[in-house]
């Protein structure tokens, strides 16, 4: 595959489609401990939620993990209800009175989480009004420095509150995080730049997600089994005791999943550099945006979601990854499987994977004929799932091509 042939491509959107199969796993559970499901077209499918997929891609123990990329660039983020207590005012409790720190802490909590915020008293009720808010390392450091500055000025809790209130007003009515973003585009963290952030008490600090992830679902009807198992007692009280210390059951599923990811390249570049969206393809440093795209494609293909890892070893890799780059609005290929693919087809000697790839090929051809959008495409796939008339190579080459498309973009 040629990884440098990117002339003329304006990648406003990069679309990633993948097919991946898992046998005997429980990839994503609902509140009852059962596999998540999705009614779609002619059948109910097993699904993996977008939240589950994104978290595994973000937290993967992998050199290409997005949290590792954030660490390398000093733009990590933390998602927590307790960021203020642990990263902003926690150090003050070693050197200042409880009353003073409580006043400073509560003032910051109300600034970040809203006026209904309370000090954490060890109960879940005291943090009921809080979000698990995503804050960047630079933002937390910014708030910590302000907290320490207030503590250095006064030992009076009331005066400390007044100082923070005055600081809030000076910073344009709770626009603290927004102002920091204007100084540093990535203050809110790489994760916020990629997957978005909502801050209800400071809406101007919000970020729109540049990466959009669909729920993955099986291309065929759900395949489930109730797995019955026992725990054996190594020290039974009677010699003739069978030794069952517990009897349990859990749901297992198998399936071939279709997944879909969209990268809004102008928004990604804007979030990472601070440029205006329309200027994304100008004289901007798009190196980090390109690296994000390269890492993401490889994570999508290689990182498995999965609960019950100890008993199911749910590790698999995508068998097909199709990447498209173009300047027209994105569109899923999920509707290729609206009529569920039969797990057994007596009229065909081809595998389920091959028949799934054929359905994708036909749907893609039909969309091309109707819309003539002309996306540039590259593919990495096992031979049985290859798509015709699309340049094919290794996953590494595919990711490198997509990254180069971002680097070379010119509007």
Secondary structure, DSSP 8 states (H G I E B T S, - for coil): --SS--TT---SEEEEEEEEEEEEEB-SB-TTSSB-EEEETTEEEEEE-HHHHHHHHHH-SSTT-HHHHHHHTT--EEEES-HIIIIISGGGGGTS-HHHHHHHHHHHHHHHH-TT-----SSGGGGTT---EEEEHHHHHHHHHHHHHHHHH-S-HHHHHHHHHHHHHHTTTT-HHHHHHHH-TTTT-HHHHHH-B--TT-GGG-B--SEEE--EEESSS-EEEEEEEEEE-SS-SSTT---EEEEEEEEEEEEEEEEEEEEEHHHHHHHHH---GGGTTSS---HHHHHHHHHHHHHHHH----B-HHHH-----EEEEEEEEESS----SGGGGSS---S--TT--S-HHHHHHHHHHHHHHHHHHHH----EEEEEE-GGG--TTS-B--HHHHHHHHHHHHHH---
